[in-house]
């Protein structure tokens, strides 16, 4: 855990507590908006297979903190995109290949489970 903490930068205690309080008191809508903005790599106001594929490519190390925090979420989103694409009749080979690559990478990291 100490590897994740930057000990080279000093932080004032009052600033630390203010940030912690803000984080703990944020409302659910703001957290959802923040998560959506993280996942919307293309900034096109939608999360699609290309966004997930880009996220997986950006964070490829298995020991990466991002994957530890978000792999289950990304796996759920990937499956939801696949279902929505299939149900809309707009299946695309390129999208299916990207989703398959995302799923393979995420399942390997998450232990193959889809526990939400």
C-alpha positions, 0 to 999 in steps of 0.5 A: 500500500505504501508504494501507492503513496507519494511521500515526496510531496508534502500535504497540509493536514487541513487540506488533506482533511478538506479533500477527504471530507469533500470525497466522503460527502459527495452525492451519488450523482456527482460520483456517477458523473465522475465515473462516466467521465473516466470511462468516456475516453472519446468524450462523445458523451457515450461509453462504447466498445472503443472507449473500453478498448482504449482503457484496456490498452492504456492500463495494460499492467496487471498490477495497475491500480486502475484495474484493481479498482475498475475491472469488475465495472468495466466487465459489466459495462462491456457485457451491457454494450454487447447486449445492447448492440446485439438487441439493436441489430447493429452488430459490427465485427470490429466492435465485437472484436474489441469487446472480445479483447476487452473481455479477455483482458478483464476476465483474466485480471478479475479472475473470470468472474462477474461479481457486481 
